[in-house]
Every structure is written in C-alpha cells, then in structure tokens.
Amino acid sequence: MLSFNEALEIVNQKINAVVYPEKPQNLYAPIQYILTLKGKKVRPVLTLLSCNLYKEDISDAISPALVWEIFHNFTLMHDDLMDKAEVRRGKPVVYKVWDENTAILSGDAMLILSYQYIADISSDKLKPVLDLFSKTAMEICVGQQYDMDFEKRLDVSVDEYIEMIRLKTAVLLGAALKTGAIIGGAMPSDAEKLYDFGMNIGLAFQIKDDLLDVYGDPDVFGKQIGGDILCNKKTFLLINALNLVCGADKEILLQQITSESIAPETKIKTVTDIYNRLNLRAIAESKMDVFYQKALNSLHSVQVDDCKKTVLADFARDLMKRES
C-alpha cells in the first residue's frame, strides 16, 4: 500500500512535469503558479489511495487524480477573487500577482484542462467519472452561491451552513475518493462508503478551517488570521455566535459586523473575545468530532482488509489535528 507521502510525491512529480504552451504566457503562468504552490494536495492523493485499496497498479488513477487538483485550484482562483483574499498557502493570490481578469480567464482555462484530463480515462470508466465530475462541479457552484447569499443575511442557521460547506467543500473530497474507487474496480457500495467517508471528513475539514482562521498560528496556517472576521464571513463560529449571543455582547457583535470604520486589529480582538465567552471553540471541536466519527464508521464498513485502510484512517486523524 502507498503511504500518504508516497502518493503525494507521485502527484507532485506529475504536476511539475506538466508542459504548458509558451503563449500566451499570462494565461498559463498563473495556472502553473497556483498548481505548484506548497500544499498537501489532499484531493489527488485521496484518489490514488482509494484506488490503491483495490489494486496495486494505480497508474490509471493518475490522470483522474490530477483532474481534482486542477479543478480544486480553479475554484480557489475564482474564490480568492470573490472573497478579495490576499494570501493563499503563504503566497500572494493569483489576482494580486497578475490582475482580476487574468485570474478569471486562467481559472476558466483550468476548468477546460480538467476535462482534458478526464478524457484520458479508459472508456469503461469514463462515464461514471465524468458524471461524478459534472455533478460535483455543479454542487460546488451551488455551495458558492449559498456562501455569497449568506453574506447578506444575519439569520443563517447552523443547518444551512453545514449544507453550504457540504456542497462547497465536502463533496470534492468525497468525489476524489469515489473516483479512485471507480478506477480501482470497487463495488458500487464501497465507492459510496468512501464517498461518505470523504464528505464527512470534508465537513470536519471546513470547521477546522474556520477554527484556524481565528485560533491558528499565522506562520503555520498560511493565511491571515482573522480574515474571516474582517470580511464578516458566515463561518461556523460567527453563525453560532449570532444564534447564541445576548445582552451587551449581542449589541457589540452586531456593531462589529455592520460598521465599516472599526480598525482591523480591534475588530478581530473584539469578535474573538465574544467567541471565547460563548465557548465556541469547544462547540466547533465537538461538531468536528461528530463528522469525524461518521467518517470512521463509513471507512470501517468498506469491504477491504483493515490494514489497507490504515493510511486513510491516519489521514482522517491527522486532519483533526492539523494546524495549517
């Protein structure tokens, strides 16, 4: 069985070996830039590891794995622009290095590139993977729209938020794992269980991301701490705060998210202090654990030897403890 790092090395080698057309440089350079930023490349690695549950030779899974990495980074390129983010994995985002129009067009090119890699899949596996890709891509668009809609609302429920991050983030992890299972020849029931494993880990992953935005180490996290607070992003923490806060803290919180004249440092500290008084860190960690246990239950029911599933179980455990 491949280890996580061995699968990551394969993915990095393939991404670094991609040959881009020389012209126009401003179309292809941003693609190469974002794809080669330092990162765990979780989605393509999961595709390879999932395939490896069912067969030793995972060469047929490499192109499908790259599909999910390219597509994921396409969504990030556009997402950073929509969110006006400035840093991604410790480096300036694409639209800051180039410009907004370049980020849009290069992102579009990445989506097309994803389909080109799908075309490499053998004919007997092509339709189920293509159907899964198209379904997942549309779900992510729906999730992004919900995320943007939530920006204008103060009454977003926790359930609405969970559905949004399921669509925007979690389905991509599930799809990456299911793709590997399909390529590996898994039974449909196993492919669905691996999808559920990935989806629940994805939900835990996003809540962890919300926590790290407030409580992470900026040198490790790779993004500005408090960035979600500054842009009033509806995270698990803010939504719970709006639902739970009362009295003077409620007035203070509403002032923080409606005023445009508060200094960034003051806003981050004030909102974080309210989160602390509401014990939201513990509430978020408890919710993460719910999804983590669901993920482990799904993985446990996959019909392969337990020893083969160790690398995925270890990945899930490490995800819960991650600091970046």
C-alpha positions in Angstrom: 0.0 0.0 0.0 1.1 3.5 -0.8 1.7 5.9 2.1 0.3 9.4 2.0 3.7 10.9 1.3 4.4 8.4 -1.5 1.1 9.3 -3.2 1.9 13.0 -2.7 5.3 12.5 -4.3 3.6 10.9 -7.4 1.2 13.8 -7.6 3.9 16.5 -7.3 6.0 14.8 -9.9 3.1 14.7 -12.4 2.1 18.3 -11.7 5.7 19.6 -12.0 6.0 17.6 -15.3 3.0 19.4 -17.0 4.2 21.2 -20.1 2.3 24.4 -20.8 2.2 26.2 -24.2 4.6 29.1 -24.4 2.0 31.6 -25.5 0.1 33.5 -24.2 2.3 33.4 -21.0 -0.2 35.4 -19.0 -2.8 32.7 -19.5 -0.7 29.7 -18.5 1.7 31.2 -15.9 -1.0 31.7 -13.3 -2.0 28.1 -13.7 1.5 26.8 -13.1 1.8 29.3 -10.2 -1.2 28.1 -8.3 -0.7 24.4 -9.0 2.9 24.4 -7.8 2.3 26.3 -4.5 3.3 24.3 -1.5 0.3 22.3 -0.2 -0.8 18.8 0.8 -2.7 18.2 -2.4 -5.2 16.1 -0.4 -7.7 15.5 -3.2 -5.5 13.8 -5.8 -3.7 11.9 -3.1 -7.0 10.5 -1.8 -7.9 9.4 -5.4 -4.6 7.4 -5.6 -5.0 6.0 -2.1 -8.6 5.0 -2.7 -7.7 3.2 -6.0 -4.8 1.5 -4.2 -7.3 -0.2 -1.8 -8.3 -2.3 -4.8 -5.3 -2.7 -6.9 -1.5 -2.3 -6.7 -1.0 -0.5 -10.0 -2.5 2.9 -9.6 -1.2 4.3 -12.9 -4.8 4.5 -14.4 -5.8 6.8 -11.4 -3.1 9.4 -12.0 -5.0 11.5 -14.6 -8.3 11.3 -12.7 -6.4 12.4 -9.6 -5.0 15.4 -11.4 -8.5 16.3 -12.5 -9.5 17.0 -8.9 -6.3 19.0 -8.1 -6.7 21.2 -11.2 -10.4 21.7 -10.7 -9.9 22.5 -7.0 -7.4 25.1 -7.7 -9.6 26.6 -10.4 -12.3 27.1 -7.7 -9.7 28.6 -5.4 -8.5 31.1 -8.1 -12.0 32.4 -8.5 -12.9 32.1 -4.8 -10.0 34.2 -3.8 -11.1 36.9 -6.2 -14.7 36.8 -4.9 -13.6 36.9 -1.3 -10.9 39.6 -2.0 -8.4 37.3 -0.2 -4.8 38.3 -0.5 -2.8 35.2 0.6 -3.1 31.6 -0.3 -0.7 29.0 1.2 1.6 31.8 2.4 1.9 33.4 -1.1 0.0 36.3 -2.8 -3.1 35.1 -4.6 -3.2 35.0 -8.4 -5.2 38.1 -9.0 -2.8 40.1 -6.8 0.3 38.8 -8.7 -1.4 39.4 -12.1 -4.9 41.0 -12.1 -8.6 40.2 -11.8 -9.3 39.5 -15.4 -6.3 37.2 -15.7 -7.5 35.2 -12.6 -10.9 34.7 -14.2 -9.6 33.7 -17.6 -6.8 31.4 -16.3 -9.4 29.8 -13.9 -11.6 29.1 -16.9 -8.7 27.5 -18.7 -8.1 25.3 -15.7 -11.7 24.0 -15.9 -11.2 23.1 -19.5 -7.9 21.4 -18.6 -9.7 19.3 -16.1 -11.9 17.9 -18.8 -8.9 17.2 -21.0 -7.5 15.0 -18.2 -10.9 13.3 -17.8 -10.6 12.3 -21.5 -7.5 10.1 -20.5 -9.8 7.7 -18.5 -10.4 4.3 -20.1 -13.8 4.1 -21.9 -15.3 1.6 -19.4 -14.8 4.0 -16.5 -15.2 7.3 -18.4 -19.0 7.8 -18.0 -19.3 7.3 -14.2 -16.3 9.5 -13.5 -17.5 12.2 -16.0 -21.0 12.1 -14.4 -19.5 12.4 -11.0 -17.3 15.3 -12.0 -20.1 17.2 -13.6 -22.4 16.6 -10.6 -19.7 17.7 -8.2 -18.8 20.8 -10.2 -22.4 22.0 -10.2 -22.8 21.2 -6.5 -19.7 23.4 -5.7 -21.2 26.2 -7.7 -24.4 25.9 -5.7 -22.4 25.9 -2.5 -20.5 29.0 -3.6 -23.8 30.8 -4.4 -25.2 29.9 -0.9 -21.9 31.3 0.6 -22.4 34.6 -1.2 -26.1 34.7 -0.3 -25.2 34.2 3.3 -23.1 37.4 3.2 -26.3 39.4 3.1 -28.0 37.6 5.9 -27.8 37.6 9.7 -30.2 34.7 10.3 -28.3 31.8 8.7 -28.9 28.6 10.7 -26.2 26.1 11.5 -28.0 23.5 9.3 -27.9 25.9 6.4 -24.2 26.4 7.0 -23.5 22.7 7.1 -25.3 22.2 3.8 -23.4 25.0 2.3 -20.0 23.6 3.3 -21.1 20.1 2.2 -21.7 21.4 -1.3 -18.8 23.9 -1.5 -16.1 21.8 0.2 -17.0 18.3 1.3 -18.4 16.8 -1.9 -15.0 17.4 -3.5 -13.2 15.1 -1.1 -15.9 12.6 -1.4 -15.7 12.7 -5.2 -11.9 12.3 -5.2 -12.2 9.1 -3.1 -15.1 7.7 -5.1 -13.2 8.3 -8.4 -10.3 6.3 -7.1 -12.6 3.5 -6.1 -14.3 3.5 -9.5 -10.9 3.4 -11.3 -9.8 0.6 -8.9 -12.9 -1.5 -9.7 -14.5 -1.3 -6.3 -18.1 -2.5 -5.8 -20.6 0.4 -6.0 -21.4 0.1 -2.3 -17.7 0.5 -1.4 -17.5 3.6 -3.7 -20.4 5.2 -1.9 -19.0 4.4 1.5 -15.7 6.0 0.5 -17.6 9.0 -0.8 -19.4 9.3 2.6 -16.0 9.0 4.4 -14.6 11.8 2.3 -17.7 14.0 2.6 -17.8 13.8 6.4 -14.0 14.4 6.6 -14.6 17.4 4.4 -17.2 18.8 6.8 -14.8 18.4 9.7 -12.1 19.9 7.5 -14.0 23.1 6.9 -15.0 23.6 10.5 -11.3 23.1 11.4 -10.5 25.8 8.8 -13.0 28.1 10.5 -11.2 27.5 13.8 -7.8 28.0 12.4 -8.8 31.4 10.9 -9.4 32.6 14.4 -7.1 30.5 16.6 -4.3 29.4 14.2 -0.7 30.4 14.0 -0.3 32.7 11.0 3.2 31.4 10.3 1.8 27.9 10.0 -1.7 28.5 8.7 -0.5 30.3 5.6 -3.4 32.8 5.6 -4.1 36.0 7.5 -5.5 35.2 11.0 -8.9 36.8 11.5 -9.5 37.2 7.7 -13.0 35.7 8.0 -13.8 38.1 10.9 -12.7 41.1 8.9 -15.0 40.2 5.9 -17.9 39.1 8.1 -17.8 35.7 6.5 -20.5 33.4 7.8 -18.4 30.7 9.4 -19.5 28.0 11.9 -18.2 30.3 14.7 -20.0 33.5 13.6 -23.3 31.8 12.8 -23.3 30.1 16.3 -22.3 33.4 17.8 -25.2 35.2 16.2 -27.6 32.5 17.4 -26.3 32.3 21.0 -25.2 35.8 21.9 -27.3 38.1 24.0 -27.3 41.2 26.1 -24.4 43.7 25.6 -22.3 41.2 23.7 -25.1 41.0 21.1 -25.0 44.7 20.5 -21.2 44.7 20.3 -21.2 41.8 17.8 -23.8 43.4 15.6 -21.8 46.7 15.7 -18.6 44.9 14.7 -20.2 43.2 11.7 -22.2 46.2 10.4 -19.7 49.1 11.0 -17.0 49.8 8.3 -15.0 52.2 10.5 -13.5 49.8 13.1 -9.8 49.2 13.0 -9.0 45.6 11.8 -7.0 44.7 14.9 -9.8 45.9 17.2 -12.4 44.0 15.3 -10.5 40.7 15.3 -9.9 41.0 19.1 -13.4 42.1 20.0 -15.1 39.3 18.0 -12.7 36.7 19.2 -13.3 37.7 22.8 -17.0 37.2 22.2 -16.3 33.8 20.7 -14.3 32.9 23.8 -17.1 34.0 26.2 -19.5 31.8 24.2 -17.1 28.8 24.4 -17.4 28.5 20.6 -14.1 26.8 20.2 -15.3 23.8 22.2 -18.6 23.8 20.4 -16.9 23.7 17.0 -14.5 21.0 18.1 -17.4 18.9 19.3 -19.2 19.3 15.9 -15.9 18.3 14.2 -15.8 15.1 16.2 -19.3 14.2 15.2 -18.4 14.3 11.5 -15.0 12.5 12.2 -16.8 9.6 13.9 -19.3 9.4 11.0 -16.3 9.3 8.6 -14.6 6.5 10.5 -17.8 4.5 10.6 -18.1 4.7 6.8 -14.5 3.7 6.3 -14.9 0.8 8.7 -17.7 -0.6 6.6 -15.6 -0.6 3.3 -15.1 -4.2 2.3 -11.3 -4.4 2.2 -8.8 -5.6 4.8 -8.5 -3.2 7.7 -4.7 -3.0 7.2 -5.3 -1.4 3.8 -7.5 1.3 5.3 -4.9 2.4 7.9 -3.5 5.1 5.7 -6.9 6.7 5.2 -7.7 6.4 8.9 -4.4 8.0 9.7 -5.2 10.8 7.3 -8.5 11.5 9.0 -6.9 11.6 12.4 -4.1 13.9 11.2 -6.7 16.2 9.7 -8.4 16.6 13.0 -5.1 17.8 14.5 -3.8 19.9 11.6 -2.6 23.4 12.2 -2.4 24.5 8.5 
